[in-house]
Amino acid sequence: MARYIESLLGEREKIILIAHQHWFILVRAIVFEIILILILITLMIIAGGYLPQFALLIGAVGAILILLPLSTLIRDVLDWTNRQYIVTNRRVIQISGVLNKNVMDSSLVKVTDVKMAQSAFGRLFNYGDIEILTASELGVNLFRRIGEPIIFKTAMLNAKERLEQGENLIPPTEDIFQIIASLDRLLELGILTEEEFKDKKEGLLARL
């Protein structure tokens, strides 16, 4: 999954935050399967105790019956794990699907407003809905019951602000050294002071 996410990133695009839906969503999806598996195991033990001569047959039939809820449980866990909400220094990406992937992203430049809704229960267990309004044709992206919504919203707004201020437009390494060389020539010509040259150089090297 990590490699797939990296394949979606553009040049010099960096991941800031990866979020999931709250674990309540996963528990709600798999609780029935867990209960059903436990019931089947209990029935197998009871039946095996009363009919020891058929224990092998009971075990085989029980194992086959358990495969169905177990497979749906694994599917639900994979669905939850692979549904991710990613904030990068350029956009917000929503990914879902295990084998067939669905990817939707919103450029931070086009984000016009962000709304967060939390019920009392959501505030207690730290989940909520994030609604992203954009200037694109799609208009609205709604992330339901996302875990730690305040952190997600803050990370997105901070990334948008840095992008608008040009802080995310990091030049390639080669360009940074060329800029430092140009600053060095300006220092030799007396256009820059030693202190100004040092401050600008440290700022550029910090981007490497």
C-alpha atoms as one frame of an Amber mdcrd trajectory, in Angstrom:
protein
   0.000   0.000   0.000   2.863   2.375   0.784   4.336   1.888  -2.688   0.950
   2.521  -4.276   0.600   5.807  -2.394   4.109   6.847  -3.409   3.237   6.146
  -7.050   0.452   8.741  -6.820   2.747  11.520  -5.628   4.099  14.151  -7.976
   7.633  15.463  -8.072   8.658  16.903  -4.695   5.206  16.102  -3.295   5.367
  14.945   0.312   2.884  13.183   2.589   1.981  15.204   5.678  -0.722  13.037
   7.266  -2.476   9.712   6.642  -5.834   9.159   8.355  -8.470   6.417   8.478
 -12.085   6.198   9.440 -12.539   5.725  13.172 -12.063   2.213  14.513 -15.760
   2.214  15.464 -16.514   1.755  11.764 -14.371  -1.366  11.642 -15.822  -2.788
  14.864 -19.382  -2.215  13.660 -18.572  -3.984  10.391 -16.960  -7.083  11.933
 -18.835  -7.573  15.222 -21.497  -9.786  13.615 -18.858 -11.969  11.947 -16.977
 -12.364  15.243 -20.152 -13.353  17.107 -21.091 -15.836  14.378 -17.624 -17.414
  14.431 -17.770 -17.785  18.218 -21.230 -19.376  18.020 -20.070 -21.870  15.391
 -16.998 -22.787  17.443 -19.179 -23.279  20.546 -21.615 -25.489  18.627 -18.706
 -27.540  17.251 -17.352 -28.121  20.766 -20.771 -29.074  22.142 -21.565 -31.364
  19.200 -18.148 -32.975  19.417 -18.683 -33.645  23.101 -22.059 -35.327  22.557
 -21.024 -37.168  19.397 -17.342 -37.989  19.778 -17.561 -40.654  17.083 -18.396
 -37.910  14.568 -15.889 -35.381  15.904 -13.826 -35.389  12.706 -16.893 -34.831
  10.514 -18.233 -32.131  12.812 -14.874 -30.380  12.763 -14.712 -30.467   8.954
 -18.275 -29.163   8.524 -17.712 -26.496  11.180 -14.505 -25.334   9.517 -16.320
 -24.951   6.198 -19.138 -22.990   7.857 -16.634 -20.730   9.635 -14.932 -19.856
   6.345 -17.853 -17.659   5.240 -17.932 -15.212   8.191 -14.134 -15.365   8.382
 -13.784 -14.343   4.736 -16.206 -11.430   5.152 -14.353 -10.377   8.322 -11.049
 -10.309   6.435 -12.710  -8.370   3.606 -14.060  -5.747   6.044 -10.662  -5.353
   7.711  -8.957  -4.906   4.328 -11.612  -2.405   3.215 -11.093  -0.346   6.362
  -7.291  -0.546   6.139  -7.203   0.467   2.480  -9.603   3.392   2.875  -7.197
   6.224   3.534  -7.366  10.003   3.638  -4.029  11.604   2.834  -2.879  15.204
   3.176   0.167  16.157   1.106   1.846  19.496   0.622  -0.261  19.954  -2.546
  -3.586  18.146  -2.207  -5.942  15.903  -0.251  -6.219  12.338  -1.564  -8.973
   9.823  -0.799  -8.152   6.179  -1.598 -10.461   3.179  -1.296 -10.583  -0.387
  -2.580  -8.377  -3.426  -2.070  -7.696  -4.711  -5.588  -9.689  -2.183  -7.584
  -8.554   1.246  -6.424 -10.675   4.394  -6.390  -8.705   7.610  -6.002 -10.153
  11.094  -5.593  -8.068  14.137  -4.834  -8.657  17.822  -4.233  -5.970  20.379
  -4.918  -5.295  22.533  -1.871  -5.229  25.553  -4.160  -8.887  24.907  -5.075
 -10.081  24.302  -1.505 -12.415  27.152  -0.618 -13.741  26.007   2.748 -13.471
  23.150   5.235 -16.310  22.146   7.552 -16.115  19.748  10.481 -19.101  18.171
  12.230 -18.797  16.238  15.511 -21.614  14.815  17.582 -21.282  14.600  21.354
 -20.398  10.924  20.947 -17.909  11.872  18.236 -16.217  14.406  20.513 -16.009
  11.794  23.255 -14.352   9.201  21.016 -12.548  11.658  18.732 -14.165  11.186
  15.335 -16.226  13.338  12.997 -17.125  14.302   9.440 -14.880  16.518   7.319
 -16.473  18.323   4.378 -14.136  19.915   1.855 -15.618  22.545  -0.441 -13.635
  23.177  -3.615 -13.835  25.327  -6.702 -13.648  22.242  -8.945 -16.550  20.705
 -10.821 -17.011  18.023  -8.144 -17.590  20.759  -5.586 -17.672  18.776  -2.333
 -15.691  15.923  -0.789 -17.181  14.412   2.366 -15.079  12.207   4.642 -17.406
  10.479   7.103 -16.468   9.440  10.638 -12.781  10.114  10.196 -10.535   9.565
  13.210  -8.934  12.634  14.853 -10.751  15.111  12.589  -9.298  18.216  14.247
  -5.740  17.068  13.520  -6.714  16.259   9.925  -8.384  19.633   9.386  -5.485
  21.534  10.950  -2.888  19.668   8.875  -4.820  20.408   5.680  -5.288  24.112
   6.437  -1.635  24.514   7.411  -0.522  22.800   4.191  -2.829  25.064   2.174
  -1.412  28.157   3.855   2.186  27.061   3.247   1.359  26.324  -0.400  -0.186
  29.746  -0.879   2.899  31.339   0.674   5.165  29.377  -1.642   6.860  27.380
   1.107   6.022  24.056  -0.571   7.600  25.055  -3.847  10.953  23.484  -2.963
  13.494  23.661  -5.787  15.560  20.603  -6.767  18.850  20.006  -4.950  20.885
  21.137  -7.979  19.001  24.447  -8.088  19.611  25.038  -4.396  23.375  24.778
  -4.832  23.212  27.049  -7.876  21.297  29.618  -5.832  23.915  29.410  -3.058
  26.665  29.927  -5.638  24.823  32.992  -6.954  24.480  34.338  -3.425  28.199
  33.798  -2.903  28.947  35.969  -5.934  26.621  38.648  -4.592  28.525  38.474
  -1.310  31.847  38.958  -3.127  30.394  41.959  -4.962  29.295  43.477  -1.676
  25.602  43.361  -2.572  24.896  41.012   0.343  26.310  41.263   3.840  27.907
  38.290   5.514  24.912  37.961   7.821  22.388  38.100   4.967  24.357  35.501
   3.014  24.528  33.193   6.043  20.777  33.464   6.757  19.788  32.767   3.143
  22.252  29.891   2.849  20.981  28.226   6.025  17.389  28.582   4.820  18.209
  26.924   1.491  20.202  24.072   3.049  17.321  23.398   5.443  15.200  22.462
   2.417  17.496  19.602   1.414
